[in-house]
């Protein structure tokens, strides 16, 4: 962690450790200019005593951070130009790194009497349910679902020359390397990233009870982009049905080219094949009753690789639940599985990446409405890699406005 990150972490911990001061924490966003400007913040501090980046890499992210050892500070702003036009932005810093724009978009409601919203810029995700939630308040545990965080051996800027190249990279999503395209060291991609937002245009039609969203963006669900790296666009869609507050059902799809032009040009020269599409489908469900909240999500993903005759498919599913023990206290758990399709190899067929199973269970306490503490134990199983099993204790404080 940098010196700036250490300083911020120290100041925040000192603030949260003092009960008298904690009572003075603001409980809602700051409103300025007669409500035309609204400011908020999102601060989370997660810590684990064992560094997951020491040979296991189960929680490594596409920002090259450990999701269980993360200091995140975000500041949001909404500037309302008039009733039907607003500008939204969020800037973030993780582990004291440089401040980066996470979101920056214009929201337009063309007709006041119709539930139609158009957003343009660096927009919120369309695909899936988890990435659309507020990270701290919407995440019952500390880690991320595998589909949204775990790095596979697929890269957008580098390609394998054969299936053997892919199989050599099993369990090496934190540093996969291939002979075609970029030779620089870089991370692989998750199925759907929860750490970056894409740039494009998005439209939602319908009220909260039933609505449809469609978006056209520069990048893909696994590799969002501010600037294009190829000539194609991704099309993403989502349907959401919530007949009452206790039940919701959703479905998503995404399709777009993920391979950068430089790598694709080299691949086409070698193989004559220009297939380079990422295709994903997802379904999600949420149900609550009394003190229970249960959510589940399944995602099927395919990467077409122009240098291979076989596609790289993956399937992920998780189910999570929260139970309120008594006011303020809750227990939560998530069971997660990520599997991969097989590729021919000698002497038998093998999955192109190593299947992973994750179970994370813990407790939480709402210190205040917008201040929560959590403690969890996460266990990972993997069919490959230097480290095949790893258990991690983690703790987190999360404050938001």
N, C-alpha and C positions, 0 to 999 in steps of 0.2 A: 504494500500500500504506500502511496506517495506521502510526502510530508503534509500536503494540503488535505489529503483524505484522512490522515491520522488526526489532524487538528480538528476537522469537522466531527469525526467520530468521538473524540474526547469531549468536545463541547456538548454534543447531543447526549452522551451518556451521563454527563454531569447534570444536565437539565432533567433527564428522566429519573435520575436516582434520588432527587429531592422531592419528597411527597408534597411539601408546601408549594414548591414551584410548579409541580405537575398539575395542581389544581388551577393554575393560572393559564394553562395552555389553551389557546383558542379552540373552539369546537366547530367552526365552520369557515368557509372561504371568506376572503376579505373583499368587500365590495367598495368600489371607488366610483367617482363621477356620477353620482346618483344611480348607481347600478349598471352603468354602461360598461364598466370594466370589472371583471371578477378574477381574483388571483387565488390560487390554491397551491398546495405543496404535497409531496409524497416522499416520505423518508423511511427507509428500511435498513436495518443493520442485521445481517445474518452471519453467524459464526459457527464453525465446526473445528474441534480440536485437531482432527486429522485432515491433512491436506489431500483432497481427492485427486489433485493433479500430480501425485507422486506415483505414476505408473498405472493408475486405474482409469482416470478421466471419465468417470460416469456422469459427473455433473458439469463438465466443461461446456462452455457456451460459445456461440459464434463470435462473441466479443472477447474470447479467450480469458474468461473469468470463471471461477468456481461459483455455481449458483448457491451453494451453501456457505460460502465465505464472501459475502457481497455487501458493500456499503453503497446504497443507491440514494441519490438526492434528485428529485424532480420538481420543477416549478411549472405550473400551468397558468395560462391566461386566456380569458375569453373577452374579446372586445366586440360589443354589440353596436354595429353601425346604425341599424334601425331594426324594427321587429322582425323583419324577414331576412336580414343579412348579418352575419357575425364572422369574426376571424378567431380561430382557435389555434393555440400553440402550446407546446410543452418542450422544455429543454431538460436534459438529464446529464448526470455525471455518475459513473460507476467506479468505485474504489479510488476516488480522487483523480481519475483521468480527466482529460479535457472535456469541456461542456459541449454536448452535441445536440442538434435538433432532433427530437424524437417524433414530433408532430408539428405540422404547420399547414393549415388548410382553411379554406373559405367554406362556410355553410350557408346555403341559400334555400329558402322556402318560397318557391315561385307563387303559390296561391295560399292565402291564409286559411281558407276553408277546406283545403284538401291536404291529406297526410302524405305529402311528397317532399322529400328533402334531397338536395344535391350538394355534394361535397367535392372539392377539388384541391389538390396539393398533396402533401404527405398525409395520407388519410388513414383512419382506423382500419383494421383488418376486416375483410368480408368473410373469409373462410373460418369455419369452426366456431366453437363456443368458448374454449378456455382463453384464447388470445383476446377475446372481446371483454373479458372481465377485468376489473381493477385488480392488479397483481396481489397486493397485500390483503385487501378486504375480501377479494373473491377467491383466494387460494386457501383452502382449509389447512394445508401443511406448509412446509417451507420450500421443498423442491418443486420442480416443474414436471408435468407429464412427459414421458419419453418422446412422444411424437413432436412436441414443441421445443425440445431442448437437446436431446441426445444427438451427437454428431455422427453421421454415417460417413462412409468412405467415398461419397460422391462429391465432386467439385464442379463448379460452373466454368472454370477457366483452365482445367487440365483434364485430359481423357486417357483412359487405358488403351493400349494397343491390342490387348487380348484379355480373355477371361482370367488367365493366370495373373495378370497385373492386378485385377480386381481382388482376387482371392488372397494375394499377398498383403492387401491392405485391410483384411478383416480385423475389426476392433481397433483400427488406427484412424478413426474419424478426426481425432485431434491433430493429425499430421499426415494425411494421405498425399502421395506423390505419384505422378504418372509421366510417361515419356512424351505425350503429345500436348501441346499448348504451353501454359506457363510452367516453368521449372521452379518458381519461387515457393517457399514454404508457406502454407496456408492451411486453414481448417477446412473440414468437410461441411456438409449441410445437414440440418435436421429435416424431417419431413415437412414441418410447418414451423417457422421460427416465431417465437413470442417476444423476441428482443428488438426487432426492427419493424417499422411500418413502411409500406410501399408508397410510391408516388403515382398519382393518376386521378381519375374521376370516378365518383361513386354516387349511385342514386338508390334511395330507399322509398318504396311505395307501400302505404298501408299503415294502420294504427299499431299499437303495441301488441294487440291480441293476435293479429295475423298480418304479416308483411313479407315483402320480397326485396332483396338487395342485389344489385349488380354493379360490378366495377371493372374498369379497364385500367391496367397499371403497367409500369415499365418493367418491373421484375416479376418474380414468381413467388409462390407461397413459401418456398424454402430459401429464396435469395432475393428479398426486396431491394429495389434500386432507386436512388434518386436520379441517376443518369442511366440511360440505356447502355447495355453492353452488346446488344444484338438488335436486329431490325424488327423483331416481333413484339407483340403485346400479350399480356395475360388477360384472360376473361375469367372473372370469378363471380359466382352467384350463391345466394343463400335464401332459404325459406325458413320462416319462424312462425310457430303456432303456439299461442299461450291462451287457452280458453278461460283459465282462471289463474290466480297468483300461485297456486300450489303445483302447477304442472306446466311444462314447456317441452316442445319437441322441435328440433331443427334439422335441416339438411343442407349440405354445402357441396360445391364442386369448384375446381380450378383447372385451367388449362392454359399453358403458355410455354414458349421456348426458353430454356434455362441456360443453354451453352453459349458462351461468349463468342462473338464473331471470329476472333483470332484463333481460338481452339477449333471452332467448327470448320474454318477454311482449311486448316491442316488435316483434319479428319476426313473431309470430303475429298481432298486430294489423294489420300491414302486408300479410302474405302469406297468412294463414290456415293456415300450415304449421307444424307443431310437430316436424318431424324434426330430431333433434339428437344422433344417435348416433355414437360412434366405434367402429369395428369393425376388429379386427386379427387376423391369423393369422401364425404364425411357425414356422420349422423350423430346427433347428441340428444340427450333427454335429461330432464331435471324434475324431481318430485320432492315435495316437502309435506310433512304432516306432524303436528304437535311439535316435538323437540327434535325431529329428524329433518335432515336435508341430504338427499342422495342425488348424485350426478353421474352420468356415464357418457363416454364418447368413443366412437370407433372411426378410424381413418384408414383408407386404402390409398396407396400412392404408387405411381409408376414413373420411372425415369427412362426415357429412350436414350440409348447411347449410340451415336453414329458409327462408332468403330466396332460395335458388337452385334451379333445376330440375336442376342437374348436381351430382353428388357430387365431392368433392375426394379423389382417390385418389393413393396414393404407393406405390412399390415400392423396397425397399432390399436390397442383398446385399453381403456382404463375405466375403473369405477371408484368413486370416492364418496365418503359419507361423513357427516358431522352430527353429533348429538350433544345437546345442551344438558349438562348434568344439573346445574342450578344457576341462578343468575350470575353472569360473568364468566363462568367456567364452561368449557366444552372439550370434547375429545373428537379426534378426526383421524381418518385413515384413507390411503389411496393404494390400490393394487393396480399394477401397470404391466403391460406386456408389449414387446416390439419384436416382430419376426420378419424374416426376409425370404425371398424366393431362392430357388437353387440354381446353380450353374454347373455345367459339366466339368468334371475334373478327374484326374487320375489319383486313385483307382475308382472312386465313387463320386457322385454328385455332392456338392456342399452348398450351403447357403452363402450368398455373396457377401453378407456381413454376419456378425455373430448375434444370434437372438439374445434379448435382454429381458429380465423380469425384475421388477422393483416393487417393494412394499415399504411404505412410509407411514408411521403411526405416531401420534403425539397428543399433547394437550395444549390448550390455549386459555388465556384469560384476558377479558376486555377490561383493561385498567380504566379506561374511559371509553366513550362511544367511538372515538377515533384514535385510540391508542391501544394496541394489542401486543401481548407477549405470547410467544409460542416456544415449545420445546418438542423435538421429534427425534425418532430413531429411524434411519433409512437403511434398508438392506438391499443389495443388488446382486443378482446372479447373471452370469454371462457365459455363453458357450464359445469361448475363445479369448485371446488376449493374454497378456502377462499376468493380470490379476483377474480371476474369474468370480470371486466373491468378495464383497466388501460391505461392512456395516459402519454407519456414520451417525454420531449424535450431533444435533445442531440446535441452535437457539436463535430466536429472532425477535426484535422489537420493530414495530411498524406504527408510524404516525402519519396521518393524512388529514387534509382539509378539502 
